[in-house]
Amino acid sequence: MPSSPLRPIWWDGDAVMILDQRLLPHKHKVLRCTTVDDVIRAIKTMAIRGAPAVGIAGAMAAALGARTIMAADVRTFVRKFSRVCERIRSARPTGNNLSWAVDAMFAVVVENPGVDVPRLQQLIREKSQAILEEDVRTNEAIGRWGMEVVPRGARILTYCNAGALATGDYGTALGVIRAAFAADPSLHVTCCETRPFLQGSRLTAYELMAEKIPCTLITDNAAGSLMQQKKIDLVIVGADRIAANGDTANKIGTYALAVLAQANGVPFYVAAPRSTIDPLLPNGSQIPIEERDAKEVTHFYGRLVAPRGMAAVNPAFDVTPHRYITGIITEVGIIRKPFTRGIRRALEAPPPTSNPV
Ligand SMILES: CSC[C@H]1O[C@H](OP(=O)(O)O)[C@H](O)[C@@H]1O
C-alpha cells in the first residue's frame, strides 16, 4: 500500500497499482496492472494523469515489459526492450516526463554493458522505483523553493491538478502550496474546476480538503473577474512541457489565465521538475498538443449535453509564452527572465541534497 492515500501509483510485488483518478473523489478504485498494455491503457484513459505521474507510470510499464521479455541473449533483450519503450513513449504526446522517463529506463541497458538479462531486468525494475522516489524528493524541494514567492496570508489561484495525484506524491504547484501552508495556515487557495476533465473540482479540491487547506472552488470563467477585483495575490500552476526559452505547455486554459494575470498585475508562476523541461525545443511552437475525444466536451459524465451531432474540438493543452510567466519554480531554484540562460543553468545544477532555504 502507498505511504499516502493520495499516491497515484505504486508497486505491489510484480504488479503496478494505479489509483483510478477518473472515479475520484467519490469512488476509490485501484487498477492492478500486470502488462505494458494495462499501464498504457491507464495513461491513455487518464486513469492516471499528470505529467510526472505519467512519467512514473511509463517507467513502471517499461519494467513490466522488461520482465516479460524472454530472451536468451542480451542483444535480443535490448532490441525487444527498445520496442517496448517506444510503445510506451507514444501513450500521451504533450508531457515531457514520459519520454524523459522512458529514456532513463533504456539508459539502464546502455549503462550496464556485460550484464546478463535477469540482472538487467532487476536493474530496470529498481530504476522505476528510484524514479518514483526521486520525484517525491524533487517535489518537496520545489515546495521549499516555492515558499519564497508566497507572501503571508496569500490568496493563491491554481488550475487543473498539479498535486500528489499528478506526481509521485506531494505535487508541484500543490507542493508549493503544501509547503507554504505548513508555515502559514492563513493562506487560501482558489481552485478552478478545469473543464472538461474537472481535475480542479475533483482532484485538487479533494487534495486540499483532505489536508484542511482553506480552499474555494470556482468555474474557470470566474478566474479573470477575481483577479480584476484584486482578490488573487498570485497564480501557481503545473506544467507538462517547458521549452528552452520558458514557453510552457499546460492544461488548456492556462494561457488565458496567464494573460489575465499579467493584465491585472498578478504574478504567474509555473512549478515543475527539471524532467518537464525539453531543452531540445527552442520555443513552445513545436510542442505537440494532444487532441482528446470531442465527447469530453459535448457530454458531461457520459450524458449528452450539446445537441446530438454537434461538432466539438478538445485540445487538452495550450502553450503560455514565457513573456507571461513571472518565474519557473524547480527543485534547484526559481528561474526568472531571461529564461533561456536560467533554464540552462538549472539543468546544469546538481540535484537538491538538503533544504535549500
Ligand atoms: C504536475 S503537472 C500536472 C499537469 O498535467 C495535467 O494534465 P492532465 O491532467 O491532462 O495530465 C495538467 O496540465 C497539469 O498541470
The ligand as an SDF file (V2000), in Angstrom:
LIG
                    3D

 15 15  0  0  0  0  0  0  0  0999 V2000
    2.2610   18.1950  -12.1250 C   0  0  0  0  0  0  0  0  0  0  0  0
    1.9370   18.6650  -13.7190 S   0  0  0  0  0  0  0  0  0  0  0  0
    0.2970   18.1210  -13.9830 C   0  0  0  0  0  0  0  0  0  0  0  0
   -0.2570   18.6760  -15.2760 C   0  0  0  0  0  0  0  0  0  0  0  0
   -0.8750   17.6140  -16.0200 O   0  0  0  0  0  0  0  0  0  0  0  0
   -2.2250   17.9650  -16.2100 C   0  0  0  0  0  0  0  0  0  0  0  0
   -2.7280   17.5000  -17.4140 O   0  0  0  0  0  0  0  0  0  0  0  0
   -3.5170   16.0820  -17.4310 P   0  0  0  0  0  0  0  0  0  0  0  0
   -4.4230   16.0650  -16.2350 O   0  0  0  0  0  0  0  0  0  0  0  0
   -4.2570   16.1000  -18.7660 O   0  0  0  0  0  0  0  0  0  0  0  0
   -2.4420   15.0180  -17.3870 O   0  0  0  0  0  0  0  0  0  0  0  0
   -2.2090   19.4690  -16.1760 C   0  0  0  0  0  0  0  0  0  0  0  0
   -1.6840   20.0010  -17.3680 O   0  0  0  0  0  0  0  0  0  0  0  0
   -1.3170   19.6900  -15.0010 C   0  0  0  0  0  0  0  0  0  0  0  0
   -0.8190   20.9630  -14.8610 O   0  0  0  0  0  0  0  0  0  0  0  0
  1  2  1  0
  2  3  1  0
  3  4  1  0
  4  5  1  0
  4 14  1  0
  5  6  1  0
  6  7  1  0
  6 12  1  0
  7  8  1  0
  8  9  2  0
  8 10  1  0
  8 11  1  0
 12 13  1  0
 12 14  1  0
 14 15  1  0
M  END
$$$$
